[in-house]
């Protein structure tokens, strides 16, 4: 409803800040015009906070006091821990043991924010298994727990929720291109791990057949 989006806008302005800029990377690919959407400038250092703030509001409205999340590189875990610290929610983050070894600084940041990071030791010991463990926890504790998913995976309506909350990336990028350069890009490109960055960027350009 409208009150949800009003509250999200208010929180986003204080935690995500003003729209992240687009920056031309003219020395990266000489002769081409490559623009970077600088989601790394969001609070906590990645686009993940866009989604985490919105889902934390959903959790509060559902009366949940405990959050479980999965993380691969650690950025979604840090964003989840941040919003849980802000709202006074218990936070448990599942992370593959392999990823924990590779991403120690983010594991430390989650701990400093009060989250409990649980290592997942089976399978590839990465994001896929961490997601499975988070879902198992959520199902076992559904009365008290909200699963704050950070990737475009899982049961409906999670992929749609993540898309809707990350679509701010694409909306901003499209408006900024038109305002600053008076044209749309020929192509939009995004890295994909869990997919939230890509689906958010692409959502802003779905109606533009020439892009």
GISULFEN-V270523 format. One record per pair of residues at least 24 apart in sequence whose ideal C-beta (glycine too) atoms are under 8 Angstrom apart, sorted by the first residue. I is the first residue (numbers start at 1). J is the second residue. D is the distance in whole Angstrom. If there is no record, write none. Layout:
# GISULFEN-V270523
i = <I I>
j = <J J>
d = <D D>
This chain:
# GISULFEN-V270523
i = <4 4 4 7 8 8 8 11 11 12 12 12 15 15 15 15 15 15 16 16 16 16 16 17 17 17 19 19 20 21 22 22 22 22 35 35 37 37 37 37 39 39 43 44 44 44 44 45 45 46 46 46 46 47 47 47 47 47 48 48 48 48 48 48 48 49 49 49 50 50 50 50 50 51 51 51 51 51 51 51 51 52 52 52 52 52 52 52 53 53 54 54 54 55 55 55 55 55 55 56 56 56 56 56 56 58 58 59 59 59 60 60 62 64 64 64 64 65 65 65 66 66 66 66 66 66 66 67 67 67 67 67 67 68 68 68 68 68 68 68 68 68 68 68 69 69 69 69 69 69 69 70 70 70 70 70 70 70 70 70 70 71 71 71 71 71 71 72 72 72 72 72 72 72 73 73 73 73 74 74 74 74 74 74 74 75 76 76 76 76 77 77 77 77 77 78 78 78 78 79 80 80 80 81 81 81 81 81 82 83 84 84 84 85 85 91 91 92 92 92 93 93 94 94 94 94 94 94 94 95 95 95 96 96 96 96 96 96 96 97 97 98 98 98 99 99 99 99 127 127 127 150 150 151 151 151 151 152 152 152 152 152 153 153 159 162 162 162 163 163 163 165 166 166 166 166 166 167 167 167 168 169 169 169 169 169 170 170 170 170 170 170 171 171 172 173 173 174 174 174 184 184 184 185 186 186 187>
j = <57 58 61 57 53 54 57 53 57 50 53 168 43 49 53 82 83 86 42 43 49 50 53 41 42 43 172 176 172 176 173 176 177 180 177 185 169 172 173 201 169 197 82 75 78 79 82 75 78 75 76 78 79 166 169 196 197 200 75 76 78 79 80 150 196 79 82 83 165 166 168 169 200 76 79 150 161 162 165 166 196 76 79 80 82 83 148 150 83 165 161 164 165 83 146 148 149 161 165 83 84 86 87 89 148 146 161 89 146 148 87 89 146 89 144 145 146 89 90 144 90 91 92 141 144 145 146 91 92 145 146 147 148 92 93 94 134 137 138 141 145 146 147 148 93 94 134 147 148 149 150 94 95 127 130 131 133 134 149 150 151 95 99 106 127 130 150 96 99 126 127 130 193 194 99 103 106 193 99 103 105 106 107 109 110 106 150 151 194 196 106 107 110 115 117 106 109 110 113 150 115 148 150 109 110 113 114 115 113 148 113 114 115 113 114 115 116 116 118 137 117 118 118 120 130 131 133 134 137 119 120 130 120 124 125 126 127 129 130 121 125 124 125 126 125 126 127 130 151 193 194 194 196 193 194 195 196 194 195 196 198 199 194 195 199 196 199 200 199 200 203 200 196 197 199 200 203 200 203 204 200 197 200 201 203 204 200 201 202 203 204 205 203 204 204 201 204 204 205 208 208 210 211 211 210 211 211>
d = <6 8 7 6 7 5 6 5 7 7 6 8 5 6 6 8 8 8 5 6 6 6 7 8 7 7 5 7 7 7 6 5 7 7 7 7 6 7 5 7 6 7 7 7 5 5 5 7 7 4 8 8 7 7 6 7 5 7 5 5 7 4 8 6 7 5 7 8 6 5 5 7 7 8 8 6 8 6 4 5 6 7 4 5 7 5 6 7 6 8 8 8 4 8 7 5 8 7 7 4 7 8 6 7 7 7 8 7 4 7 6 8 6 8 6 6 4 6 6 6 4 8 7 7 5 4 7 5 7 7 6 8 5 5 8 7 5 5 5 8 6 8 5 7 5 7 6 7 5 7 6 5 7 7 4 4 7 4 7 7 7 5 7 8 7 7 7 7 5 6 3 7 6 6 7 6 7 7 7 4 8 3 6 8 7 7 3 7 7 8 6 8 5 7 7 6 5 6 7 7 7 5 7 7 5 4 7 4 6 8 7 7 7 5 5 4 7 5 6 7 5 7 5 6 4 8 4 5 7 7 7 5 5 7 4 4 6 6 5 5 4 7 4 5 7 5 7 7 7 7 6 6 6 7 3 6 6 6 4 6 8 5 7 7 8 5 7 8 5 7 6 8 5 7 6 3 7 5 4 6 7 7 4 5 8 7 6 5 6 5 2 6 8 5 8 6 6 4 6 8 6 7 6 6 8 7 7>
